[in-house]
Amino acid sequence: MKLYCWNTNGIRAAVKHGMLDWLEKQQPDVLCVQETKAFDPQTVLDETVLSPKGYRTHWNWPVEKKGYSGVAIFSKTEPDAIEKGFGIGAFDKEGRILIAHYPSFSVINCYFPNGKQGPERLKYKMGFYDAFLDYCDGLKKKGKNIIMCGDYNTAHTEIDLARPKENETVSGFLPEERAWIDTYVSHGYHDTFRMFHKEGGHYSWWDVKTRARERDVGWRIDYIFVCNDLKKKVKGAFIDKEVYGSDHCPIGVEIEV
């Protein structure tokens, strides 16, 4: 199975920049999209996006705020079940979570909060992280194999961003955010990209305002993790930095499921 993950920073803009042509060319079995910015997709998106050839699509969006957040899953195989949250209203209402359950595995697609707006928002982000980990551990206890992907909004280690020293006090590289990823990994979840690529210089997001992509001054904040039982089945992981249309680029994994 080939699974891709992409923060499109507005799916309508990404479509205008060739997202559907990219989808037709790559033919992933599953595509997880974050930051669609599509409130009630049935009313704001046309059929070419809602029903691309060969795909079933599922959507979640915030209940209170338009043009914000939102996630989607494009799947060649219809999932057995779809969930749109962790069962915690404060987190579910922002439309950041979409879980697809298949017979032999579950895919958790998350657009994690950004903590840069201030202390309260950082607190919300850390609470979201904890709720996510509890949910993952709960699925694992039920015997589910899990693939977890999305824009985590944190660079884990110094090699995951171009300028670590300058960003030590910036949300997205704070000690407590990085420590949470350490905890997450300690629960038996594996960063698939780092299974194959140990060196730095690989990024998935670049600041648009500073034209950082032109200089490749980026951050790796988009991840695909797998549980212990799927680790040995991961055959490859990659970042498609040559694909444009967003301030993020797609990332992907090939896995036997």
N, C-alpha and C positions, 0 to 999 in steps of 0.2 A: 504494500500500500504506500502511496505517496501522499503525504499530507503537507499542505502549505498553510502558513499563518501570515496575515498582512494587516497592519494598521493602515487603512486607506486615507485617514484624515478627511473623511467626506467621500462616501462611495460614489456620489454623482460626479464629483470632480475626477475621481480615479477612472470612472467609466469613460469620461470625455478624453482622458489621456491614454486610453487603450486597454483598460483592465480586462474587458471581455475578450479581446483578441489574445491577450496573454493567457487567459483561462483556457481558451480553446486550444492554444498551442501546447500548454503544459499538461493539461488533462489530469490534474490531481484527483485522487479519489475523494479527498475531503479538503475543503478550503475554509479556514476560520478567519473571519474578518472582524476587525475592531474599529471603533470610532467611525461608524457608518454615517452618523449625523442624520439619520433618516427616521423621523417620527412617523409612526404608522405607515410602513413601507408600501402597503397595498394602495395607498392614496397618492404617494409622492414618487413612486418608481414605476417604470414601464415594464412590460413583460420580458423584455430582453435581459433585464436584471433580476426580476422576480423568478423567471423560469428559463435560465440559459439552457441550451440544448444539452440533454444528458444529465441535468442536475435537478435535485429537489432543494429548495431553500427554506431555511427557518430563521426567524428574526426575533430580536428583543430590543426594546428601546425604553428610554426613561418615561415614567408616567407623568412627570411634572414639568419637564423642561425640553422644549423643542430645539432642534439643531445642535444636539449635544450627545456625546457618548454613543451607545448603540452597538450591537454585535450581530453577526450573522454566521450561519454555517451553510455552505454549499456542499452537497453530498451526492455522489453517484448512486448510493444505496440509501433507501429510506431508513432512518434509525428506528429502532423498536420504540423508543420513547424520547421525548424532549423535556428538559426542565429549564426554567427561566430564573433560577435563583437558588440561594442557599436556605431559603425559608426564614430569612431575617429581613424584615421590612426596610430598615434603614439602609441596607446595602442593595436589596433587590430592586428598590424603586428607581435606581439610576440606570437600569438597563445595561449592566456591564457583564452579565453572566448568561451563558447559554451552554447547556450540557446535552450532548447527544449520546444516547446509550445504544450500542450495537450488541449483537449476541456475545462476542468474545472480548469486548473492551468498551470503555467509555471515553469520550473526548470532552474535556472541559475547556471552553473558550472564554477567556476573561480579558476585559479591558480594565486594568487596575487603576485606581485613582492616582492623581498627581498630587504631591504634597507641597508644591511650591507656593500655594496661595496663602499659607500662614499656619500657625500652630494647630488651629482647630482642624484644618484640612489634613495636616500630617497625622494627627490623632485618628482621624477617620480612615486614612490610608492604612495605618498600622492595624486598626481594628478589622478592616476588610481583609488584610493579609491573614490575620488569625482565623477569621471565619472561613476563608478559603482553605487553609491548612486543615482545619477541623473537618470540613466537608470531604477533602481528599482522603484523610485518614479514615473517615466513616465508610467511604466507598471501598477502600482497601480491606477494611475489616469484613466487609460483605463478600470478599473474594473477587472483586472486580479488578481487571487490569485497566490502568489509567494512563491516558495521554493528556498532558496539561499544557496549554499553549496560550500565548497572548502577549500583549504589551504590558510587562510587569512594572514599567516606569522606574526601574532601579538597575543600575550597573553593578554587578556583583563584586568584581575585583578590579584592581588597578589596570589590568590589561584590557578591561572591557570599556574603557573610554580613552580618548586621545589625550586629555589633560586632567589626570586625576588630582594632582596637587591643587590646582586652581578651583576644583569643585568639591573639596572636602567638606565645606559647610553649606552645600547646595542640596536641596531635596532631590533625590534620585541617586545620591552617592553618600548619604549620611551614614554614620556608623550603625545606627539602629535599623536602618533599612537593609544594609548589607548583612547585618547580624541575623535578621529574619531569614534571608536567603540561606545563610549557613544552617539555621535551624531546620528550614524546609528540606535542605539536602540531607541533613542528619536523620530525617524520617524515612529515607529510602527513595528519594526522587532524584533523577539524574538529568543534568543539562546535556541534551543530546549533541549539541554543537561541540562542546568541550570533550566529548568522547573521541572526536576525530581531529580537532584543531586545538592545540595547546598554546599556540602563540597569540600575541596581541595583534592589533591592527585590523580587526574585523568588527565592523559596526553595522547597525541596522537603522539608526536614526541620526539625522543631522539637522541642526538649527537652520531654518529658512532665512531668518532676518540677517544673519551674519554670512550667508552664502557658504555655510560650512561644508556642504557636500562637495563643492568645487575643490576644496582643500583636503577633503576626507578627514575633517576634524569632527569625529562622531562619537556616538555612544552605542553600546550593544545592550539594549533594554528589552528586546523581543526574544522570547525563549520558547522552546518546545522541550518539556520535561517528560520523562516516562518513569513508571514505577519499577521496582527491582525486577519483577518477573518479566518485564518487556525489554530490559536493558540488553540482554544478549541477542534480541531479535532486531535491534536497530542496525541497519546496514549502511547508512550514510546520513549526513546532515550538512546543510549548506545555507548560505546567505546569498541571495540574488541581488547584489548591490548595483547591477547594471539596469535593473528595472526601476523606472521612474513612475510618476503619477501621484506621489505622496512624499511627505518628509520622512517616511519610513520606507524600507524596501521589504519585499517578501523574504521569509525564511522557510526552510522546508526540511523534511525528514523522510527517509525511506525505511519502512519497517515491516517485518513479517507479523501478521496478526491472525 
